[in-house]
Amino acid sequence: MGKTIAEKILQSHLLDDGAVVEPGNIVRAWVDVALLNDVNGPIAFRHFANMGGGPVARPDKVVLVCDHFAPAPNAPGARLIGDMRRFAQEKGIEHFFDVGKGGIEHTLAPEQGLIVAGDLVAGGDSHTGTAGAFGAFGTGMSWAGMAAIMMLDETWFKVPESMRFELRGKKAPFVTGKDVILRVLGEIGVDGALYRSMEFGGPGVAELNIDERMAICNMMVEAGAKTGMVEPDAETEAYAKAHAKRAYTLVRADADAQYASRHDIDLAAMRPMVAKPYSPENVVAVDAAKGVHVDQVYMGNCANGTLTDLRQIASVLAGRKVARGTRAIIVPATQQVYVQAMKEGLIEQFIAAGAAVTTPTCGACFGGHNGALDDGEVAVATVNRNFKGRAGHAGAQVYLANSYVAAAAAVAGEIVDPAVL
Amino acid sequence: MIFEGNIHVVGDHCDTDVMIPGRYLSLVEPCEIAKHIFEEVDPGFVKRVQPGDILVAGKNFGSGSGREHAPFGLKGLGLSCIVAASFSRTFYRMAIDLGLPILTCEAAARAAKVGQRARIDTASGEIRIDRQVFRTQPMPPFIQEIIEQGGLTAWVKAEVARRRASA
């Protein structure tokens, strides 16, 4: 019987060769990467000490990224970053990214070649599944579980059932990977992939570059998925060749793999989408939200502060200004993306348009800092969640959208189809 | 293990941002986190919970951000057990690893009302709500082993000792 991508990656990481990788079975496995940030890391370090502490079993597999409370907005945040710095120093962890040295973990780790195709990646952050864009199995895990990996160099996984999403057709202007995943969320709902792997394949995949694939994989967890990936192709391989610091494997599904469900998506028939408050499944075409006044536009997160996003934003902002009564915040995902955007003149263009450009951070995406919202305020954001209270005051409202739609809203001061701006 | 307590009820898709907003993610002590549970949507919740009480939820409980602050805070409040129609997988694993027992039972989740008494047997999967009896899958033996030791920390300690003994 054929295997899905998730099953094959688990199979290649088993500790017990006799284990059977079938949905529902619990298997012991080793991971390639243990990814921690300044929210989950410090608590994982506490678990680690309570478990007996000592040396980390495989310090080379641990990647520590300061991105949530970075740069620290207050003293408690500074303490968390300090915990990261101390742990890295004490345990000899080479892959430690301090403020100014890295960026947002899910864009940064693959960019630095630390997550590669075929990897099994465990992370303390729920958006670890973003690694699926690069052909890796990434999954968010308990923080005690992350400590256990640092102690034992192993963990356990329940083998997930898999869902298949077949993409075809050419995408229309202003339609991006973000719209693909928003459309899927609208269709299957926020528990439509609970415990499952979401696997995207088909000829339409070639329409999406690696950055847009990140937007898709980033929000699979919003459907409850354990993991998910875009089936590797020439684009995946080119990225791996350019970035990988270890051997990589392109893992594709067997033709007779068993999927719990199959879904067909025609990119040519798609429109830019928005998810209305207060759920990522509350999805409509941008036209249906037209005219909603916008106080703030936030562009950036762990999958939408990419160079592709910044170029999309620039194409809309070119020769235009952020509307009076609206503020725009743009957050490049990593230092490398920031530098490239500067070289291309994008940053200057953003500032000329009246947008604030900030250092890489998760900041306002989780309501921590760098652009929180007040009662009654409305925002368009290229982030992944619009739950009540997440972006600041519980009375604030967030519409999720792609970078074209967000930039167009910044210019118009209201939600508008970027094609008719 | 058997738990008995008064029931508190929440609906479907209860996300972790609602349980504990992101601005509190710099807190690390369970008792501190517990003070802010459901603060935005139900400010009286924290005061109503008595040690040993049981939380009954709809589907997809714990969705959204995977933050240990959520199960930590619920456990820190004194809740002994959670029954839901379904759980977000990250929340499920976090709760187990922290030694907070959780069971999936849609029928019980739909029937439970605030203020009723519940008696839950995690080993047999029997859930009693006042006089109604529901049966669900008990937790898998491997998961029960972690819960019985009070969480993953003790389990890892035992595993480290076992490895040392066999080395």
Interface residues (C-beta under 8 A of the other chain):
Chain A: I26 V39 N40 P42 I43 R46 H47 N50 M51 G52 H68 F69 N74 P76 G77 R79 L80 G124 D125 S126 G140 M141 S142 W143 A144 G145 A147 A148 M151 L152 W156 V190 D191 L194 Y195 V221 E222 G224 K226 S279 F366 G367 G368 A372 R385 F387 K388 G389 R390 A394
Chain B: H13 D15 D17 V18 P21 G22 R23 L25 S26 L27 V28 E40 V41 K59 N60 S63 G64 S65 G66 R67 E68 S86 S88 R89 T90 R93 M94 I96 D97 L98 P140 F142 G151 L152 T153 W155 V156 K157 E159 V160
